[in-house]
Amino acid sequence: MTGRIIEAKPKATARPPSGQTPNAAVRHVTVDEGSDGQRLDNFLLRELKGVPKTHVYRVIRAGEVRVNKGRAQADTRVNLGDVVRIPPVRLPERAADTAPAAPPREFPVLFEDEHLLVIDKPAGVAVHGGSGVSFGVIEQLRRARPQAKFLELVHRLDKETSGVLVLAKKRSALTHLQDQFRGRSTGKTYAALVWGDWPEKLKVIDVALHKYLDADGERRVRQVTTSHDPAAEQAKRSITLVKVAQRLGWASLLDVTIKTGRTHQIRVHLAEAGHAIVGDPKYGDFAKNRDLARGPRRFERMFLHARRLVFAHPVTGAEVVCEAALPAECLALASPGTPPT
């Protein structure tokens, strides 16, 4: 929880339907520093873990949630010291019983102070639960650090991507850093190994991207290169800068800097340029990936690594430079020599 319970008054409630258990007491929760400035709906969703969003919004609209004894809307900002009245709610018993608890886990720390935590995320670990994933980095860290009053993701990395990931330990730091990311004032550089010999002259890719769901409900991204495309109005301008770091003959190791942070931006831009990222399970060369996974080096991940991130500290304004070394399996694959398959 992000708040401290200062009062709990039992209140009679109707017998819950079969398969549901009630939270049968009105709670009055004082907003602490970790929730200062948060929207009321988000505050409640965090306090009422497992309660469907539709129910949370229903009790807000009904006026059952009060802030300092007054009615409030979903977009009301709660402030430090506010007292929020939370009514009794019903939590589906099945969801409570079957949801697996995230195992506590720490990750390699690149930088940490009272405001920030920067870690080196391994490949294959989602940053948060959802979409078929029970838990991710954020849930595991919260379990590992039960004393933390506030811990939130500042940005995202794909599950298959390793490297620098920033988390905020205070809400003020979260909003400040998210403003930097939205304002494109951070410097993000990735290491990507792509199939083939990357053209020396191709240094800037400025092609709009459109995010959509395919027939299986999977999130995908594609390029939009003409105004006649039906998705032209929804597509977002996306800029990727590419520099060759090493040529291996069968592949090229690239330094990739993104000026916009679109979903799957690097993966789609490089693949559409004819040089898919090695091991990419969604936009890559599936036959080559399969052979590589079965070959002598058994490389079974996507070679995309967030190796460097530069941003201004949210409190001091000092430049913070965080670097994550290439994982051992990536270093081995990118070493000069014969093709791995």
C-alpha positions in Angstrom: 0.0 0.0 0.0 1.1 3.6 -0.6 -0.9 5.1 2.3 -1.2 4.6 6.0 -4.5 3.5 7.5 -5.5 5.9 10.3 -9.1 4.7 10.9 -11.1 1.6 10.1 -14.8 1.4 10.9 -16.7 -1.9 10.4 -19.8 -1.5 8.2 -22.5 -4.1 7.6 -22.6 -5.3 4.0 -24.7 -7.7 2.1 -23.6 -11.3 1.8 -21.3 -11.5 -1.2 -22.1 -13.7 -4.2 -20.6 -17.2 -4.3 -16.9 -17.1 -5.2 -16.4 -13.5 -3.8 -15.0 -12.2 -0.6 -15.8 -8.8 0.8 -13.5 -6.1 2.1 -16.1 -5.2 4.7 -14.7 -2.1 6.3 -14.6 1.5 5.3 -11.0 2.7 5.3 -9.6 6.2 5.7 -6.2 6.4 4.2 -3.8 9.3 4.5 -1.9 10.2 1.4 1.8 10.0 2.0 4.8 11.3 0.0 4.8 8.4 -2.4 1.2 9.2 -3.6 1.4 13.0 -3.5 0.1 14.4 -6.8 -1.3 11.1 -8.0 -4.7 10.9 -9.7 -7.4 9.5 -7.5 -8.3 6.6 -9.8 -4.6 5.5 -9.9 -4.4 5.9 -6.2 -7.4 3.6 -5.7 -6.2 1.0 -8.2 -3.0 0.7 -6.2 -4.8 0.5 -2.9 -7.4 -2.0 -4.2 -5.2 -4.6 -5.8 -7.3 -7.1 -7.7 -10.4 -5.0 -7.8 -11.6 -4.6 -11.5 -11.1 -1.1 -12.9 -14.8 -0.9 -13.8 -15.8 -1.3 -10.2 -13.3 1.3 -9.0 -14.7 3.9 -11.4 -18.2 2.9 -10.4 -17.7 3.7 -6.7 -16.0 7.0 -7.6 -19.0 8.0 -9.8 -21.4 7.0 -7.0 -19.7 9.3 -4.6 -18.6 6.5 -2.3 -15.0 7.7 -2.4 -14.3 10.9 -0.6 -11.3 13.1 -0.3 -11.2 15.2 2.9 -14.9 14.3 3.3 -15.8 15.8 -0.1 -16.8 14.1 -3.3 -14.1 13.8 -5.9 -13.7 12.8 -9.5 -11.4 10.2 -11.0 -9.0 12.8 -12.3 -8.8 14.6 -8.9 -5.2 14.9 -7.7 -4.6 13.8 -4.2 -2.1 15.7 -2.1 0.2 14.9 0.8 -1.9 14.7 4.0 -5.3 14.3 2.2 -7.6 11.7 3.8 -9.3 9.4 1.3 -12.4 7.4 2.3 -12.3 4.0 0.6 -15.6 2.1 0.7 -16.0 -1.7 1.2 -15.3 -3.6 -2.1 -15.7 -7.1 -3.2 -12.7 -9.0 -4.5 -13.1 -12.1 -6.7 -11.9 -15.0 -4.6 -10.5 -16.9 -7.6 -8.3 -13.9 -8.7 -7.0 -13.7 -5.1 -6.3 -17.4 -4.9 -4.8 -18.1 -8.2 -2.6 -15.1 -8.9 1.0 -16.2 -8.4 3.0 -14.0 -6.1 6.0 -12.4 -7.6 9.2 -13.9 -6.2 11.4 -11.2 -4.6 14.4 -10.4 -6.8 17.1 -7.7 -7.0 18.8 -6.8 -10.2 22.3 -5.4 -10.9 22.3 -1.7 -9.8 23.9 0.9 -12.0 22.9 3.9 -10.0 20.9 4.5 -6.8 20.1 7.3 -4.4 17.0 8.4 -2.4 15.2 9.5 -5.6 16.2 6.9 -8.3 17.1 3.3 -9.0 18.8 2.4 -12.2 19.2 -1.3 -13.0 20.6 -3.6 -15.7 17.6 -5.6 -16.8 18.3 -9.1 -18.1 16.8 -10.3 -21.4 13.7 -12.5 -21.1 12.2 -10.6 -18.1 9.2 -8.3 -18.6 9.3 -4.9 -16.9 5.8 -5.5 -15.5 3.0 -8.1 -15.4 0.1 -8.2 -17.9 -0.7 -9.7 -21.3 -0.1 -13.2 -20.1 2.8 -12.3 -17.9 2.2 -12.8 -14.2 4.9 -10.5 -12.9 7.9 -8.5 -14.1 10.8 -6.4 -12.8 8.6 -3.9 -10.9 6.6 -6.6 -9.0 9.8 -8.5 -8.1 11.6 -5.4 -6.9 8.6 -4.4 -4.7 8.6 -7.8 -3.1 12.4 -7.6 -2.6 12.1 -4.1 -1.0 8.9 -4.2 1.2 10.2 -1.1 3.0 10.0 1.1 -0.2 7.0 3.5 0.1 7.1 4.2 -3.7 8.7 2.4 -6.6 7.5 2.9 -10.2 8.9 2.4 -13.7 10.0 5.6 -15.5 10.0 4.0 -18.9 9.8 0.5 -20.6 12.0 -2.0 -22.3 10.7 -4.9 -24.3 10.9 -8.3 -22.5 13.5 -9.5 -25.0 15.7 -6.4 -24.6 18.4 -6.1 -21.9 20.1 -3.1 -20.4 19.5 0.2 -18.6 16.1 0.6 -16.9 15.2 3.5 -14.7 12.8 3.4 -11.7 11.7 6.3 -9.5 11.6 6.1 -5.7 9.6 9.3 -5.3 6.6 10.5 -7.3 8.3 13.9 -7.9 11.2 12.1 -9.5 8.8 10.0 -11.6 7.0 13.0 -13.1 10.2 14.9 -13.7 11.9 12.0 -15.5 8.9 11.1 -17.6 8.8 14.8 -18.7 12.4 14.3 -19.9 11.5 11.2 -21.8 8.5 12.8 -23.4 10.5 15.9 -24.3 13.2 13.8 -26.0 15.9 15.3 -23.7 17.4 12.0 -22.7 20.1 10.2 -24.7 19.3 6.5 -25.3 21.9 4.3 -27.1 21.4 0.6 -27.9 23.7 -2.1 -29.1 22.1 -4.2 -31.9 23.5 -7.0 -33.9 21.9 -7.3 -37.3 22.1 -9.8 -40.0 24.3 -8.9 -43.0 26.5 -5.9 -43.8 24.8 -2.6 -42.8 25.2 0.1 -45.5 27.7 2.7 -44.4 25.6 5.5 -45.9 22.4 4.6 -44.0 22.8 6.7 -40.9 19.4 8.2 -40.3 16.0 6.4 -40.5 13.1 8.9 -40.3 10.0 6.8 -41.1 6.6 7.0 -39.3 5.4 4.0 -37.4 1.9 2.7 -36.7 1.0 0.4 -33.8 -1.9 -2.1 -34.2 -3.2 -5.5 -33.2 -2.9 -8.4 -35.6 -5.5 -11.1 -36.1 -4.3 -13.0 -33.0 -4.5 -9.9 -30.9 -0.8 -9.5 -30.7 0.7 -6.0 -30.7 2.7 -5.2 -33.8 4.2 -2.1 -35.5 4.7 -1.3 -39.1 6.2 1.5 -41.1 4.0 4.1 -42.9 5.8 5.6 -45.9 3.0 7.3 -47.8 0.2 9.7 -47.0 -2.1 7.4 -49.0 -1.7 4.7 -46.3 -5.0 4.3 -44.3 -3.0 4.6 -41.1 -1.1 7.7 -42.1 -3.0 10.0 -39.7 -2.4 7.7 -36.7 1.2 7.0 -37.5 3.9 8.8 -35.5 7.1 10.2 -36.7 10.0 8.0 -35.6 13.7 8.8 -35.9 16.6 6.3 -35.5 20.3 7.1 -35.8 22.6 4.3 -36.8 26.4 3.9 -36.6 28.4 0.8 -37.4 30.5 -0.2 -34.4 31.9 -3.5 -35.9 31.6 -5.5 -39.1 31.7 -9.3 -38.7 31.0 -10.2 -42.3 27.9 -12.3 -41.5 26.5 -9.5 -39.3 27.0 -5.9 -38.2 27.2 -4.6 -34.6 25.4 -1.2 -34.5 25.2 1.7 -32.1 21.6 2.8 -32.4 20.4 6.1 -30.9 16.7 6.9 -30.8 15.3 10.4 -30.9 11.8 9.1 -30.5 10.7 6.3 -28.2 8.1 4.4 -30.2 7.1 0.9 -29.5 9.4 -1.6 -31.3 11.0 1.4 -33.1 14.5 0.0 -33.5 13.3 -3.5 -34.3 11.0 -2.4 -37.1 13.3 0.3 -38.6 16.2 -2.1 -38.8 14.2 -5.0 -40.2 12.5 -2.8 -42.8 16.0 -1.6 -43.9 16.7 -5.2 -44.7 18.8 -6.0 -41.7 16.7 -7.6 -38.9 18.1 -7.9 -35.4 19.7 -11.2 -34.7 17.3 -13.3 -32.6 14.3 -11.0 -33.0 11.2 -13.3 -32.6 8.7 -10.9 -34.0 10.3 -9.0 -36.9 13.4 -11.1 -37.5 14.6 -13.9 -39.8 13.0 -16.9 -38.2 14.9 -19.5 -40.1 18.3 -18.0 -39.2 17.2 -17.4 -35.6 16.3 -21.1 -35.3 19.6 -22.2 -36.7 21.5 -19.9 -34.4 19.6 -21.2 -31.4 20.5 -24.8 -32.4 24.1 -24.0 -33.4 27.3 -24.5 -31.4 26.9 -21.1 -29.7 23.2 -21.6 -28.9 22.2 -18.0 -28.9 18.6 -17.9 -27.9 17.7 -14.3 -27.3 17.3 -11.1 -29.2 20.5 -9.1 -29.6 19.2 -5.7 -28.5 20.8 -4.1 -25.4 20.1 -0.7 -23.9 23.7 0.1 -23.2 23.7 3.8 -22.3 21.3 6.3 -21.0 22.0 10.0 -20.2 19.5 12.2 -18.3 19.4 15.1 -15.9 18.9 14.2 -12.2 15.4 15.2 -11.2 16.5 17.1 -8.1 20.1 18.3 -8.6 19.9 18.7 -12.4 23.4 17.1 -12.7 24.0 14.9 -15.8 23.6 11.2 -14.9 25.3 8.7 -17.3 24.4 5.1 -16.8 26.1 2.3 -18.9 25.4 -1.4 -18.9 28.1 -3.7 -20.4 27.1 -6.2 -23.1 26.0 -9.5 -21.5 28.5 -12.3 -21.9 26.4 -14.2 -24.4 26.3 -11.1 -26.6 30.0 -10.5 -26.3 30.7 -14.0 -27.4 28.4 -13.9 -30.4 29.8 -10.5 -31.6 33.5 -11.7 -31.3 35.3 -11.9 -34.7 35.5 -15.3 -36.3 33.5 -17.6 -38.5 29.7 -17.3 -38.7 28.1 -19.1 -35.7 25.9 -21.4 -37.9 
